[in-house]
Amino acid sequence: MRLPDPKAVALLGTALLLRVRTPSKTVEYTFDGDGLLWSPFSRGLYIFPGMRFSDWKELASGTVTRDRRLDMQETYRALGLDAKMLPAARLFAAWAARPSTRYTSRSIERYPLQRCGAGVTIDYRSDKWNGRGGEAVNYTHALSSTGSDTVYVHEKVIFVKGPRLTVNDRGIVY
């Protein structure tokens, strides 16, 4: 399998720990501030080891500065932003309970992936819902109890894909 093209992603927070059940044992991947990304297009989580959360924020190629009361689609059209960014921006707004104010577009290599096993849990740190004055909080999300969330790896990326895995205003959900 090749890494699916995410087209556009929403930066959810910082990946901390991913537990994966292989046929013989449980493997833990720990991360040092790496960004946890979600693609509404591929409906999967992406972690690029070594690509820190702060690096993703600094890659922003611009900021959305129009009046935030405008409809997001109208704002993106007015600013000449790529329409493929809109679903990720909407997802971020629902996830974080605040508008997306930064954007970026990057090409990624479609690495060949190896199936690692079934995702068990993912721990991450996020300031979602912003009800804490922007303070980041640690979360643990249980992946599918049926083992249907599959973790694929390459030395440069970890990809988690599940049949019902999604992200919305409640968080990472089924």
N, C-alpha and C positions, 0 to 999 in steps of 0.2 A: 504494500500500500504506500502511496505517496502522500505527503502532507497536503491536506486540502488547502486550497487558497482561501484565506479568511476574508478577503476583499476589504473589509473594514472591521476593526475591533473596538471594544470598549475596555478600558483599563479598569479592572474591578478592585485591585489592591495589590498586596504583596503576598506572593506564595511563601508558605513556611514549611509545610511538610505534606507529602503525598504518600499514602500507603497503598501498595498494590499486592494483591494475592496472585502468586504464580502457582503452577501445579505443585511445586515442592515447598514453598515457604512464602512469608510475607516480606516484601521488600519495601524499604523506606527511602524516599528521595527527600533530602533536606535542601532548602534553598536559603540563600543569603541575600534577601532583599530583592529577589527576582520578581518582575511584574507578572501578575495573573491576568490574562486577557480572555475575553469571550468574543466569539464571532457569531452574530445573529444569522450569518449566511451558512456557515458549516455546522452551526449549533454544537460547537466544541470549545473546550478550554485549551489555551496555549500557554506554555511556559518556555521561555528561551533562557536556559541557564546562563548566567553571566550578564544578562541584560536586566539591570536593576530597575526597579519601579521608577526611581528618579531619572534614569536614562530615558525611559519612555516618555516621561513628562517633558523632558528637555527636547525631545524630537519634534515637539509640536511645531508645525510649520506656520502657524498663525493662531490668532485668537478670534473668537466670535464676539464682536463688539456692538452689534446692532441692538436695538431696544429688545429686551428679553420678553416683553409682552407680545411681540410678534410671533406668529406661528413659526415653529422651527423650520418647516419646509420653506416658508417665505423668506426667513432669515438666510438660509443656506443658498437659495436661489439669488437673493439680493447680493450676497457676498461672493457669488460665483464659485461656491464650493462644490466639490464633486458630489453628485447625488448619491453615490454608493456609501458615502459617510453617514447619510441621514439615519438609516436603521441603527447604526452603532451609537449615534448621538442620542437618539430617542431612548435606546436601551440604557445608556448611561444616565439620562435624566430620570428614568423610572428607578433605576438601581440606587442612585445617590440622592434622590429627592431634591435635585437642583439641576439647573441647565448645564449642558456641556458647553464649556467656554473655550476649549482648545481642541485642535484637530491635527491630524497628520495622515499622510498616505505613504506607505512604504511597500516596496516589492520584497517578497521573500522567496527564497529558493524552495522548491517543492521537494524537500529531502525524502529519500526512501526511508520508511519507518519500519521498525520491528515491533511486533505485538509483544508486550511485556506481560500482561495479565489483566485481571479484573480490578478496577479501582475500588478501594475500600472507603477511604476518607481523604479529604483534602482540608488542610488547615491554612488559613489565610488571614491577613490583617487588612482592614478596610475602614474608611471613614464614611461608609455608606449611611444613608439616611441623615447624616449631618446634624442629628439632634443632640449631639454631644459637643457642639462647638468646634467641629472639625477634628475632634480627637479620634485616632484610629483605635479599633478594638479587634481582638483576635476572635475568629470564628472557626468552628469545625463543621464541615459539611459531610454527612454520610453519603457516599455514592451508592449506587444500586445494591440493595441487599440480595438481588438475584445474580449479581456478578455480570450484569449486562453492560455496565460502563467499562469500556475497554481503554486501556492505557497503551499508547504507542510511543516508542522512544527512538531518538536519534541523538548523537552526541551534542547536537545544537538545539534540539527542541523536544519537548514532551507534549503530547497531544492526548486529551481525554475526550472520548466520544461515547455518548450513550443514546439509546433509542428515545428516551423521554427527557434527557437532561436539558434543562433550559435555565435561563436567568431572567428574572423579572423584578418588580418592585418589592417582592418578599425576600429576594436573595437568589441563591442557587437552589433550584427546586425541581420536582418531578411533576 
